[in-house]
Amino acid sequence: MNGNGWAVEIEDLVKTFDSFVAVDHVSMQVRKGEILGFLGPNGAGKSTTIRMLCGLLTPTAGRAHVSGFDVGTQPEEIRRTIGYMSQKFSLYDDLTVEENIDFFAGMYSVPRERRAERKDYVLAMANLTERRRALTRTLSGGWKQRLALGCAILHDPPVLFLDEPTSGVDPIARRAFWRLIHDLAETGHTIFVSTHYMDEAEYCHRLALMYRGKVIALGPPAELKRGLTSHSLLHLDSSDPLETMRVLESVAGVLDVAVFGGGLHVVVDDVEATSERVRQALAGRGIEVKRLEQIEPSMEDVFVAMIEAEERKAA
């Protein structure tokens, strides 16, 4: 692990709590300027991994380097050179926007001669210049989120860890927040972001899917989607979705069925032959087919398929 070209390097990282294995031999490398999305259900080990990489938890085994520093032996150096933002935003509601920025500038030891310049940068980046004297508690969730991101990058850290930063924020604010993340990546910052919103996965350069403490898939979103192309995906809308699922269990060529919005996503081995069998089986039960067509898999389809495959292996 020499750190050349990599912002984050992880090798066989393990974290146990008594007999519970929270992180199970995780290995990966993250490039400088890359946005790595960290996906997985609650309890998968995402936050525990991030806390180890931030120097907040000591690994049980394995090694990791962030900006060349060892998480096990140099946690203080790591904490000085990273930015960290959690879903709780870590802001002080009884301070103004400007006072929060001043406080975090001191916390991150931003040199006094640079504080005015960095404050102006954060206010402009977060579009909060006009709100600089507003009490933080009066800001909406989206504005608080931008302020928290600005405070996390006051010291211009090369690596930024965002732990479910868009949780509880409306979709418009989430999209604006991701534009800020891409702007940071374009200026060379490495962004390590965990999320449970599947649509946000599409904004990342690469994704790591974590399940039961292990990374079960790693790659660009398009590449992970292509991993499902050995089978085809159909979208099915019918007059009785619940009964449709029961019927499809016995239709030859249907490999998997999952609820998606108001309809169903059906994984099949042969689109034409299986589609016809599906139509006949549903007609035989008096179920109307409103829509049945082949579609491209979404990240949610990839996520569900990979976790179900892991469940089958475990069983």
C-alpha positions as CSV (number, residue, x, y, z in Angstrom):
1,M,0.0,0.0,0.0
2,N,2.1,2.9,-1.2
3,G,-0.7,5.4,-1.8
4,N,0.4,6.3,-5.3
5,G,-2.6,7.6,-7.3
6,W,-5.1,6.4,-4.7
7,A,-6.9,8.6,-2.2
8,V,-8.2,5.7,-0.2
9,E,-6.8,2.2,0.0
10,I,-8.5,-0.6,2.0
11,E,-7.0,-4.1,2.4
12,D,-8.9,-6.9,4.3
13,L,-10.5,-4.5,6.7
14,V,-12.4,-6.1,9.6
15,K,-14.3,-4.7,12.5
16,T,-16.0,-6.9,15.1
17,F,-18.1,-6.0,18.2
18,D,-17.8,-9.0,20.5
19,S,-19.0,-11.9,18.3
20,F,-20.7,-9.7,15.7
21,V,-18.7,-9.1,12.5
22,A,-19.8,-5.6,11.3
23,V,-17.1,-5.3,8.5
24,D,-15.9,-8.5,7.0
25,H,-12.6,-8.4,5.0
26,V,-13.4,-5.4,2.9
27,S,-10.8,-4.4,0.2
28,M,-11.0,-1.6,-2.4
29,Q,-9.1,1.4,-3.8
30,V,-10.6,4.8,-4.5
31,R,-8.9,7.2,-7.0
32,K,-8.2,10.9,-6.5
33,G,-11.1,12.9,-7.8
34,E,-13.5,9.9,-7.8
35,I,-17.0,9.8,-6.4
36,L,-17.5,6.4,-4.8
37,G,-21.0,5.5,-3.8
38,F,-21.4,3.2,-0.9
39,L,-24.7,1.3,-1.1
40,G,-26.3,-1.3,1.1
41,P,-29.3,-1.9,3.5
42,N,-29.3,-0.6,7.0
43,G,-26.9,-2.7,9.1
44,A,-24.7,-3.6,6.1
45,G,-21.6,-2.1,7.6
46,K,-21.3,1.2,5.6
47,S,-21.2,3.6,8.5
48,T,-18.8,1.4,10.5
49,T,-16.4,1.3,7.5
50,I,-16.6,5.1,7.1
51,R,-15.9,5.6,10.8
52,M,-12.8,3.5,10.5
53,L,-11.6,5.4,7.5
54,C,-12.2,8.7,9.4
55,G,-10.0,7.5,12.2
56,L,-13.0,7.3,14.6
57,L,-12.9,3.5,15.1
58,T,-9.9,1.3,15.3
59,P,-10.0,-1.7,12.9
60,T,-10.0,-5.2,14.4
61,A,-7.8,-6.5,11.6
62,G,-6.6,-5.4,8.1
63,R,-5.2,-2.1,6.9
64,A,-6.4,1.1,5.3
65,H,-4.8,4.3,4.2
66,V,-6.5,7.7,3.6
67,S,-4.4,10.3,1.9
68,G,-1.4,8.1,2.7
69,F,-2.1,8.0,6.4
70,D,-2.7,4.7,8.2
71,V,-6.1,4.5,10.0
72,G,-4.7,2.2,12.7
73,T,-1.6,4.2,13.7
74,Q,-2.3,7.8,12.4
75,P,-5.9,8.6,13.2
76,E,-5.2,12.1,14.3
77,E,-3.5,13.0,11.0
78,I,-6.4,11.5,9.1
79,R,-8.9,13.6,11.1
80,R,-7.0,16.7,10.2
81,T,-7.0,16.0,6.5
82,I,-10.5,14.8,5.8
83,G,-13.9,16.3,5.7
84,Y,-16.8,14.4,7.3
85,M,-20.5,15.0,7.1
86,S,-23.2,12.8,8.6
87,Q,-27.0,12.7,8.1
88,K,-27.3,14.7,11.3
89,F,-25.4,17.6,9.7
90,S,-23.5,18.5,13.0
91,L,-24.6,22.1,13.0
92,Y,-25.4,24.4,15.9
93,D,-29.0,25.6,15.5
94,D,-28.6,28.6,17.9
95,L,-25.8,30.1,15.9
96,T,-26.1,32.0,12.7
97,V,-24.9,30.7,9.4
98,E,-21.8,32.8,9.6
99,E,-21.1,31.9,13.2
100,N,-21.3,28.2,12.3
101,I,-18.7,28.7,9.6
102,D,-16.5,30.7,12.0
103,F,-16.8,27.9,14.6
104,F,-15.8,25.1,12.2
105,A,-13.0,27.2,10.7
106,G,-11.5,27.2,14.2
107,M,-12.3,23.5,14.7
108,Y,-10.5,22.6,11.5
109,S,-7.6,25.0,12.3
110,V,-8.0,27.0,9.1
111,P,-5.1,29.6,9.1
112,R,-6.4,33.0,10.2
113,E,-5.2,34.7,7.1
114,R,-7.4,32.3,5.0
115,R,-10.5,32.3,7.0
116,A,-12.3,35.3,5.3
117,E,-11.5,33.8,1.9
118,R,-12.7,30.3,2.9
119,K,-15.9,31.7,4.5
120,D,-16.7,33.7,1.3
121,Y,-16.1,30.5,-0.7
122,V,-18.5,28.4,1.4
123,L,-21.2,31.1,1.5
124,A,-21.0,31.4,-2.3
125,M,-20.8,27.6,-2.9
126,A,-23.9,27.0,-0.7
127,N,-25.7,30.0,-2.1
128,L,-26.0,31.3,1.5
129,T,-24.4,34.8,1.1
130,E,-27.8,36.5,1.6
131,R,-28.6,34.3,4.5
132,R,-25.3,34.7,6.3
133,R,-26.9,36.3,9.4
134,A,-29.9,34.0,9.6
135,L,-30.2,31.6,12.6
136,T,-29.4,28.1,11.4
137,R,-32.6,26.7,13.0
138,T,-34.6,28.8,10.5
139,L,-33.1,27.2,7.4
140,S,-34.9,24.4,5.5
141,G,-33.3,20.9,5.4
142,G,-31.8,21.6,2.0
143,W,-30.1,24.8,3.1
144,K,-28.8,23.2,6.3
145,Q,-27.4,20.4,4.2
146,R,-25.5,22.8,2.0
147,L,-24.2,24.7,5.1
148,A,-23.0,21.4,6.6
149,L,-21.2,20.5,3.4
150,G,-19.6,23.9,3.3
151,C,-18.4,23.6,7.0
152,A,-17.0,20.1,6.2
153,I,-14.8,21.5,3.4
154,L,-13.6,24.8,5.1
155,H,-10.1,23.4,5.4
156,D,-10.1,22.2,1.8
157,P,-9.7,18.5,2.6
158,P,-8.6,16.2,-0.3
159,V,-11.0,13.4,0.8
160,L,-14.6,14.0,1.9
161,F,-16.7,11.3,3.7
162,L,-20.5,11.8,3.4
163,D,-22.5,9.4,5.5
164,E,-26.1,9.3,4.2
165,P,-26.0,13.1,3.8
166,T,-29.3,13.4,1.8
167,S,-31.4,11.4,4.3
168,G,-34.7,13.3,4.9
169,V,-34.0,16.0,2.3
170,D,-36.5,16.7,-0.5
171,P,-35.7,15.5,-4.1
172,I,-35.0,19.0,-5.4
173,A,-32.5,19.7,-2.6
174,R,-30.9,16.3,-3.1
175,R,-30.3,17.1,-6.8
176,A,-28.8,20.5,-6.0
177,F,-26.6,18.8,-3.4
178,W,-25.3,16.3,-5.9
179,R,-24.3,19.1,-8.3
180,L,-22.1,20.5,-5.5
181,I,-20.6,17.1,-5.0
182,H,-19.7,16.9,-8.7
183,D,-18.2,20.4,-8.6
184,L,-16.0,19.3,-5.8
185,A,-14.9,16.1,-7.6
186,E,-14.0,18.1,-10.7
187,T,-11.6,20.2,-8.6
188,G,-9.8,17.0,-7.5
189,H,-11.6,16.1,-4.3
190,T,-12.3,12.5,-3.6
191,I,-15.9,11.9,-2.4
192,F,-16.8,8.8,-0.4
193,V,-20.6,8.8,0.0
194,S,-23.0,6.3,1.5
195,T,-26.7,6.4,0.5
196,H,-29.8,4.3,0.5
197,Y,-31.4,6.2,-2.4
198,M,-30.9,4.1,-5.5
199,D,-31.4,7.0,-7.9
200,E,-28.4,8.7,-6.3
201,A,-26.2,5.7,-7.2
202,E,-26.4,6.9,-10.9
203,Y,-24.5,10.1,-9.9
204,C,-21.4,8.2,-8.7
205,H,-18.4,7.2,-10.8
206,R,-18.3,3.8,-9.1
207,L,-20.4,1.9,-6.6
208,A,-19.6,-0.5,-3.8
209,L,-22.5,-2.6,-2.8
210,M,-22.2,-3.8,0.8
211,Y,-24.2,-6.6,2.4
212,R,-23.7,-8.3,5.8
213,G,-20.3,-6.6,6.2
214,K,-18.9,-7.6,2.8
215,V,-18.5,-5.8,-0.5
216,I,-20.5,-8.0,-2.9
217,A,-20.1,-5.8,-6.0
218,L,-17.8,-3.0,-7.1
219,G,-17.8,-1.1,-10.4
220,P,-19.4,1.8,-12.4
221,P,-23.2,1.8,-12.4
222,A,-23.4,0.9,-16.1
223,E,-21.1,-2.1,-15.6
224,L,-23.1,-3.4,-12.7
225,K,-26.3,-3.1,-14.8
226,R,-24.6,-5.0,-17.6
227,G,-24.0,-7.8,-15.1
228,L,-27.7,-8.5,-15.2
229,T,-27.9,-8.8,-19.0
230,S,-27.5,-12.6,-19.0
231,H,-31.2,-12.3,-18.3
232,S,-33.9,-9.9,-19.5
233,L,-36.2,-7.6,-17.5
234,L,-39.9,-7.0,-18.1
235,H,-42.1,-4.4,-16.6
236,L,-45.6,-5.7,-15.9
237,D,-48.7,-3.8,-14.9
238,S,-51.8,-5.9,-14.3
239,S,-55.3,-5.6,-12.8
240,D,-54.3,-7.7,-9.7
241,P,-50.6,-7.4,-8.9
242,L,-50.7,-9.7,-5.8
243,E,-52.5,-12.6,-7.6
244,T,-50.1,-11.9,-10.6
245,M,-47.1,-12.6,-8.4
246,R,-48.7,-16.0,-7.3
247,V,-49.4,-17.0,-10.9
248,L,-45.9,-16.1,-12.2
249,E,-44.3,-18.4,-9.6
250,S,-45.3,-21.4,-11.8
251,V,-44.7,-19.9,-15.3
252,A,-41.7,-21.5,-17.1
253,G,-38.9,-19.0,-17.9
254,V,-39.8,-16.6,-15.1
255,L,-36.7,-16.4,-12.8
256,D,-37.7,-13.7,-10.4
257,V,-40.5,-11.2,-9.6
258,A,-40.3,-8.0,-7.5
259,V,-42.7,-5.2,-6.8
260,F,-41.6,-1.9,-8.4
261,G,-43.8,1.1,-7.9
262,G,-47.4,0.1,-8.8
263,G,-46.2,-2.7,-11.0
264,L,-43.9,-5.7,-11.1
265,H,-40.4,-6.2,-12.5
266,V,-40.0,-9.7,-13.9
267,V,-36.7,-11.4,-14.7
268,V,-36.9,-13.8,-17.6
269,D,-34.6,-16.0,-19.6
270,D,-36.3,-15.4,-23.0
271,V,-38.4,-12.3,-23.6
272,E,-40.7,-13.4,-26.5
273,A,-41.5,-17.0,-25.3
274,T,-41.9,-16.1,-21.6
275,S,-43.9,-13.0,-22.4
276,E,-46.4,-15.1,-24.3
277,R,-46.6,-17.7,-21.5
278,V,-47.1,-14.9,-18.9
279,R,-50.0,-13.4,-21.0
280,Q,-51.7,-16.8,-21.4
281,A,-51.3,-17.7,-17.7
282,L,-52.7,-14.4,-16.5
283,A,-55.6,-14.6,-19.0
284,G,-56.4,-18.0,-17.7
285,R,-56.9,-16.5,-14.2
286,G,-59.0,-13.5,-15.6
287,I,-56.2,-11.0,-14.9
288,E,-55.9,-8.1,-17.4
289,V,-52.4,-7.2,-18.6
290,K,-52.2,-3.4,-18.9
291,R,-48.5,-3.2,-19.8
292,L,-45.8,-5.8,-20.5
293,E,-42.6,-4.7,-22.1
294,Q,-38.8,-5.2,-21.9
295,I,-37.0,-2.5,-20.0
296,E,-33.4,-1.6,-19.0
297,P,-32.6,-2.6,-15.4
298,S,-32.4,0.2,-12.8
299,M,-29.9,0.3,-10.0
300,E,-32.7,-0.8,-7.7
301,D,-33.0,-4.0,-9.9
302,V,-29.3,-4.6,-9.6
303,F,-29.4,-4.0,-5.9
304,V,-32.3,-6.4,-5.3
305,A,-30.9,-9.1,-7.7
306,M,-27.4,-9.1,-6.0
307,I,-28.8,-9.3,-2.5
308,E,-31.2,-12.1,-3.4
309,A,-28.2,-13.9,-5.0
310,E,-26.3,-13.6,-1.7
311,E,-29.3,-14.8,0.2
312,R,-29.5,-17.9,-2.0
313,K,-25.8,-18.6,-1.5
314,A,-26.2,-18.3,2.3
315,A,-29.2,-20.6,2.2
